[in-house]
Amino acid sequence: MSGGVIAVIGHVDHGKTSLVHALTGIVTDRLKEEHERGLSISLGFAHAHTPAGVLNFIDAPGHHNFLRTTVSGLSGAASILVAVSAVEGVMPQTIEHLQVARFLGIENAVFALTKTDLLEPQDRISAERALRQYLSGTSYGESPIVSCSANSGEGLNELLSKLSGLSANAELASHPGRPFLAIDRVFSIEGSGTVATGTLLGGGIASGDELSAQPHQTKAIVKGLQVNGDDVANVEAGSRVAVNLRGVSAHDLRKGDVMVSKGAFGSSTFFDAVIELSPDLKKPIKHMDHVQLLIGTSALSAKVRMYDWFEAQRDEPVFVQLALDRLGVAFAGQRFVLQHPSTSAIIGGGKILDPQAKRSSGRRDQRLKVLEAVKQGDVCSIARALSHSGRGAFRLEDLERVSNLSGDEVRAIIEDEFIITPASSVLDKRYVAEAETDYIKTLSDVHEDRPVAPHHPKQTIRQRLRNVPEVIIDAAEFGLAHSGQIVLSDRSVSLIGWDSVSRMSSAQRVRLESLEADLKKRGLNAIRLTADQDQDELDIYELLLHFGKVVRLQNHALRQVLVLHADRVSAAHNDLRTAFPRSTTFTTGEARETLVTSRRVIVPLLEYFDQMGWTVRDGDQRSFDEM
């Protein structure tokens, strides 16, 4: 994403504000205190029209005490203009600002060697040579240097030309997939209302859009938009923008809040990240150390929880969880700076990997694999790591969040290896295949243990697969049923072709005939089934049910399961139809008297008739009208 936002940084009193004024004609120091002290203490904003387009400048304070404000200015910039006095050369804040810019991933830079009108030509050459020598040891060694003077105008045209070329090709180090506006100023204008300003990242916004101010989810409607003082109907990502908001007071917003599109970028108190320490850090950062997290336009207090060891090393990146003292909002890939809470020294910088992480606990090794994959950025590798961590399953929204991609984009990338359910669960096909194999083996074992039962409760199989997520088992059951390997009902399952009768012993066959004959003799004197009955007997009843020889009734009031012979149930149905012909209603009591049975049986029997559609119930009355 290209953009023309250039942050102007450098040591205090090296001429940043004067240089911006000379380039744009705009004085960026707005506050009375800034004019009185001759020192920038807040962000200043200006723009210049060039043949290549509009350049937007963010003039950042140069004093160390205002480093947080400087980071705010750098957070939305794709390029930097670094002011270095030709008289003083590279100074402490020059070094500090360059370090911050590097931690924020800004590699596109132009160096302005300012105040050259104060030096003789030979001294200018020496100053430029000294600056180039310093830069040679940094990532900015190839950046252009332009000698210039805000007072005399020398070099300004060349500087604008270099900046135009830089801006046209600049890419942000990272950006979100959807609109993300970190607020750097909030104020009220009489007659217009609340205005918030910032650099828009990720996507465009338009008048009439509904936005939400995170982290407090304050809703607002875009009433109007301005870019460089001009009213516009919509704004593209990469622009400096002033948003006139309806439905929210200036008191409800503050610097550091983020305006996002509806439903995007939730807040959290846990950010998973990878950090790199400053080479100037005097002592290593340790597990549970307190830090200041400078991210976007906000500064948050946090504790550092190490994932892989308890003392960060200077020579390699470290995976951490930042536990915030209040809600924050960020996007995956967003860069940040860590500052010491008391000395304000720069500890290091890093990149957000998961902006809505869960509190770190056990299984750190698996979480570390996920974070390593996120750092590398390959979506399929991230999906595999999430899958492994979740035993084959994870939520689609988790992958969307850490990859900064939409659901459709993610689907297109991972569809060969993963199944995405209607409920947006992502299932690893390898784990589903393994679950299918385990499911068939487990069901076969249960069939062998109880061969007479024609099918078994699905829950029995699931309990034996307790380490497999429910969504994986659901997918395995669906796949096995679809391929014709199992038969599923609401509560039970069996192998295709399982023949219980052929598995019966002679004694079991005799018992089956005996139990069926006994049911016939009992008529409507139902047998109650209980969990403590002989399992072999229960399985035989289940087989009789399977062949339609027996009907199962549920007496919900007494919490009883009853069985009657199917012939006797059919006879009871005919007896009632004879006693209460078409258009004749009857009560439960009248049915009980007609069939000469107990209330324990007649209530669930009539409910069974209702379920079968044989009777129609209207309050306490029933009839066979619909038959």
Steps between C-alpha positions, in 0.01 A plus 500: 500500500667823389447824683635852525527529879851601603603532864757772565737401780838593644676655796344803669591834339631341181247697297213252438217751543679769299570250227134392480397868488743564217374197304126557555446858613321364810610568858439175689552633854141574606528536878585822684750307713681380186544857376611620843756222545605475136451127536255256341316299765212362294456362152483754221335442163569650161481410134660600172371465145759358260481375139506147641209566737435633847759437770369491857746586773474413870743718693602303812657647814876462525541503878540166681224595747247488217604166354148358540367778280773431245401133486139608442612701199707218361228238544314585179796606288648306211809724475712727714673832441787518747632847581867504602669831571810549290641696791449238774479176301342182634376553860334274762144557382604443140622157604193437716255602228672281240487208738127557555440529125681171442301326774186628329618351173552828314790451260425776249688814596643825374754685714496879494835648604357829628644843575767467234487878447686529829803309369774554248490271194787283626329457837177400325685221320648382829158507667344294220791254508461458880125434465559244224761326711257471791218371278726236347473306824119506493219374277482851350844484342370543144249776579542831314649801679400849389688804626252783551406814686152609607629859520667531160285251312806309385428136413123516565399414145735202498364394838140513375600298196665231714201490733255471209685202358528343841133546582381363166676169562467477877318209662384488858680235703162349584137590464164356600259351252218739594467871590705588808538862608718557807387835641775756561271800566140550614323831521164671456406762241201717573226425253670184374555286807766243577807466277764227524820499296752233412662300223255253347635149452359179354201617298290796395212671679218718367243746626212313659712206616442369849822477700585377846758660729702224664573388762173622653277423199358852477290518183504798267393594147733672254339839443776641282862453393787736428839434346748787508219744574280388208158338547484156341235228475738212571857440605743227398744324727833678543347847532513755778133563577274705726174317574195697609296262717133495595366323806810534716641779715862611497501408870426136403817472290868549571835475335590132471146382423454334162210555261418178317225369276203337670582158646874518431802493733383402847688619806704291741727515803738241352719546193727220380806644331859454393752752632854607420708672766693821459876444474539790744293329771710485816339189650283226351123512532359224720178306536228717664695826458289814465524698177330782313355382172497776238273384221310705248414823678461342843729425793404200715651356815572130469677203653718281281440125519765295326390201294829325440733608780495735794768746394505651154829491311628798302603306193173339388122560497298384799136394509304663781154575625433861596249510784346848491366692797199610292331410175697566185438451130750399233528297182723206416826627358475839668839630613568648842771633731567395859614768743625474858219630725725707726810596298316527163793320338416295192492130589430377151228459244297232338198381309155393618427139405161454667314812616232300683701228666385282785685527830817293475489184709597139432591346162739787429695288254194467275418869525860579413467298178192704408684826564803386300269422207327839530839672502595320176167602346407190298125452542500121454782465756303713746192284439700182561642638824155611621365159403772316693440720803125433485532123430385546145250784535496876548279800432516669160499840672830413671672448166339812353622706796865391500533503120315830441299335223128471440312173536472462122874559453585245768261241354660526158846436647427209736212315333720217371613401850211608720122475531310814601165420662184715474569605861846630391705230668812402305579129500825342389419227244782285638350504848153425360639201309672373815177547694307300239746212537481514881121529488461186287739304724324614816154421361623160386638429848169598660311279255729209588454562873120505461427314176126458559431874511420615144630852571657694784463848652713753315607633836661166581732535202571869572593428860768259379634773268516753782823660375347586164312834473124470452512684167753250367277208606200672340692524172620139528146373560370701206776372273452137603123519455539673164742232378264223614713355780265571791130552563411802716182591682442782745656309788644176368750366251588166346731357239345448159403134465544407865293180544413455866290187441789308347713590804252356752574183690240224532426608856447860389258389225298305755497801730383730220207270423417479870505877555284564194248235604485644850427848362213363294350332807526816709284701264501860620677411824824663381847395605719776641861517381766621744872565472583232760335220302706226341677656201439193284127527568497873418680429174241238404219749566693747281513237224124443532450875472722504193286235326177676597389228740498734797390860561687721747302755703628788712310584819653841559313571823627180665832501309440146381580317177230241417471238228191334351468243227430672169200270431338608825559867424338453159204320665462783751491749216223302324304458825500874561397583142209260535395649836543858382426517128557801277389836651479350848733644762630322805707576809799320641280352771248369245778342298644336813159352590446376144836326485492390866852613580680728744567874480870412503450340156211694343667843520819407307298271269271787392802728460647232271175503297532879474861472375398241241222729378228251589326736740445874518520666840310812600562576866364205702315359199617275218338366185564296188351771277808529282529129428 
